Amino acid sequence: MQKLRGKVALITGASHGIGRAIAQGYVKEGATVVVTGRTEANLNQLVEEAEKDGLPALAIPADLEDAATPANLVQRVLEKFGTIDILVNNAGIGSSAGPSPVVTFDDALWHRTLNLNLTAPYLLCKASLPTMLKNKKGRIINIASIVGKLPVIHGAAYSVSKHGLLGLTRTLAVEVARDGITVNAICPGPVRTRINDLRIQYDANRLGVTLDEFEANITPIGRRLEPEEIVPMAILLALDESAAITGQAFNVCGGVAT
């Protein structure tokens, strides 16, 4: 039984990594997916995979650094499918973009990180809510990070943006709790993605250890997580049956935070 059959899901940052894995997981559960990101070929491949399973899908290459993009994305979804049931805010920039102590941190990178990781999800929530409120149902899932709860060396902008995303999650959840809409966050630990590859190499160099040594000790389970290991929580939070779960930030971190 496909648990998300008939649901329309907008997933940002779906070209690679966690967003791509969530999109594929949702397709397996029967959802109609709208995928957005910067790598058009990868988005089109996701659509092809969905259509092979007999499911409609839509790829929208987009840059969330443009403040007009969130509203335009939601409008495209509504024009194509008439509704939006699930919003997954996954797109963002990692701490590997320019790791540095606060005293020397690049101000432009600070603003760019907060814009992509916090303002864009805020605008996407805002644009999606009128339809969800009208339908008296909806699921918003924000992909935060374990460093939204913990500090990270030389990654202040990333950590602050994810702390802020948890604040948005909890505040919005309370505001729409009586309207059939849930708002939750997933806080992954280190996941094997292109962005995280750069970050752990930086940390290994900073600490003077080999990459293999660093990765073997990065979590209590002795490895990084795979993108597919985030998917079960993303599916759970999208279900109709999860109506009582809201305002929460779930760690999927290999035991980093206990």
PEKA-V465042 format. One record per pair of residues at least 12 apart in sequence whose C-alpha atoms are under 8 Angstrom apart, sorted by the first residue. I is the first residue (numbers start at 0). J is the second residue. If there is no record, write none. Layout:
I&J + I&J
//
This chain:
0&28 + 1&27 + 1&28 + 1&29 + 2&28 + 2&29 + 2&238 + 3&25 + 3&28 + 3&29 + 3&30 + 3&237 + 3&238 + 4&28 + 4&29 + 4&30 + 4&31 + 5&29 + 5&30 + 5&31 + 6&29 + 6&30 + 6&31 + 6&83 + 6&84 + 6&85 + 7&30 + 7&31 + 7&32 + 7&33 + 7&80 + 7&82 + 7&83 + 7&84 + 7&85 + 8&30 + 8&31 + 8&32 + 8&33 + 8&83 + 8&84 + 8&85 + 8&86 + 8&87 + 9&32 + 9&33 + 9&34 + 9&35 + 9&76 + 9&83 + 9&85 + 9&86 + 9&87 + 10&22 + 10&32 + 10&33 + 10&34 + 10&35 + 10&86 + 10&87 + 10&88 + 10&89 + 11&34 + 11&35 + 11&36 + 11&87 + 11&88 + 11&89 + 11&90 + 12&34 + 12&35 + 12&36 + 12&37 + 12&88 + 12&89 + 12&90 + 12&91 + 13&34 + 13&35 + 13&36 + 13&42 + 13&89 + 13&90 + 14&34 + 14&35 + 14&36 + 14&37 + 14&38 + 14&39 + 14&41 + 14&42 + 15&41 + 15&192 + 16&191 + 16&192 + 16&193 + 16&226 + 17&89 + 17&192 + 17&226 + 17&227 + 17&229 + 17&230 + 18&89 + 18&90 + 19&45 + 20&226 + 20&227 + 20&230 + 21&227 + 21&229 + 21&230 + 21&233 + 22&34 + 22&45 + 23&45 + 24&230 + 24&234 + 25&234 + 26&49 + 26&54 + 29&54 + 30&54 + 31&54 + 31&55 + 31&56 + 32&55 + 32&56 + 32&57 + 33&56 + 33&57 + 33&58 + 33&59 + 33&76 + 34&56 + 34&57 + 34&58 + 34&59 + 35&58 + 35&59 + 35&60 + 35&61 + 36&59 + 36&60 + 36&61 + 36&62 + 36&90 + 37&60 + 37&61 + 37&62 + 38&60 + 39&58 + 39&59 + 39&60 + 42&58 + 42&59 + 42&60 + 43&58 + 45&58 + 46&58 + 59&72 + 63&115 + 63&119 + 64&111 + 64&114 + 64&115 + 64&119 + 66&119 + 69&119 + 69&122 + 69&123 + 69&126 + 70&122 + 70&123 + 70&126 + 73&123 + 73&126 + 73&127 + 82&130 + 83&127 + 83&130 + 83&131 + 83&137 + 84&131 + 84&136 + 84&137 + 84&138 + 85&137 + 85&138 + 85&139 + 85&140 + 85&237 + 86&124 + 86&127 + 86&138 + 86&139 + 86&140 + 87&139 + 87&140 + 87&141 + 87&142 + 88&120 + 88&123 + 88&139 + 88&140 + 88&141 + 88&142 + 89&141 + 89&142 + 89&143 + 90&115 + 90&116 + 91&112 + 91&115 + 91&116 + 92&112 + 92&115 + 92&116 + 92&157 + 93&112 + 93&157 + 93&194 + 93&195 + 94&153 + 94&154 + 94&155 + 94&156 + 94&157 + 94&198 + 95&154 + 95&194 + 95&195 + 95&197 + 95&198 + 95&201 + 98&153 + 98&154 + 99&153 + 99&154 + 100&152 + 100&153 + 100&154 + 100&155 + 101&153 + 101&155 + 108&156 + 109&156 + 112&156 + 112&157 + 112&160 + 113&156 + 113&157 + 113&159 + 113&160 + 116&157 + 116&160 + 116&161 + 116&164 + 117&160 + 117&161 + 117&163 + 117&164 + 120&141 + 120&164 + 121&167 + 124&139 + 131&180 + 132&178 + 132&179 + 132&180 + 135&178 + 135&179 + 135&180 + 136&178 + 136&179 + 136&180 + 137&179 + 137&180 + 137&181 + 138&180 + 138&181 + 138&182 + 138&236 + 138&237 + 139&180 + 139&181 + 139&182 + 139&183 + 139&237 + 140&182 + 140&183 + 140&184 + 140&185 + 140&233 + 140&236 + 140&237 + 141&164 + 141&168 + 141&182 + 141&183 + 141&184 + 141&185 + 142&184 + 142&185 + 142&186 + 142&187 + 143&161 + 143&162 + 143&164 + 143&165 + 143&184 + 143&185 + 143&186 + 143&187 + 144&161 + 144&185 + 144&186 + 144&187 + 144&188 + 145&186 + 145&187 + 145&188 + 145&250 + 145&252 + 145&255 + 145&256 + 146&158 + 146&161 + 146&162 + 146&186 + 146&188 + 147&159 + 147&160 + 147&161 + 147&162 + 147&163 + 147&164 + 147&165 + 147&186 + 148&162 + 165&184 + 165&248 + 168&182 + 168&183 + 168&184 + 168&246 + 168&247 + 169&182 + 169&183 + 169&246 + 169&247 + 170&246 + 171&246 + 172&245 + 172&246 + 173&246 + 176&245 + 179&242 + 180&242 + 181&242 + 181&243 + 181&244 + 181&245 + 181&246 + 182&245 + 182&246 + 182&247 + 183&236 + 183&244 + 183&245 + 183&246 + 183&247 + 183&248 + 183&249 + 184&246 + 184&247 + 184&248 + 184&249 + 185&232 + 185&233 + 185&248 + 185&249 + 185&250 + 185&251 + 186&248 + 186&249 + 186&250 + 186&251 + 186&252 + 187&229 + 187&250 + 187&251 + 187&252 + 188&223 + 188&224 + 188&250 + 188&251 + 188&252 + 188&253 + 188&255 + 189&217 + 189&218 + 189&223 + 189&224 + 189&252 + 190&223 + 190&224 + 190&225 + 190&226 + 191&223 + 191&224 + 191&225 + 191&226 + 192&225 + 192&226 + 199&213 + 199&214 + 218&252 + 218&253 + 218&254 + 218&255 + 219&253 + 219&254 + 219&255 + 220&253 + 220&254 + 223&253 + 224&252 + 224&253 + 229&251
//
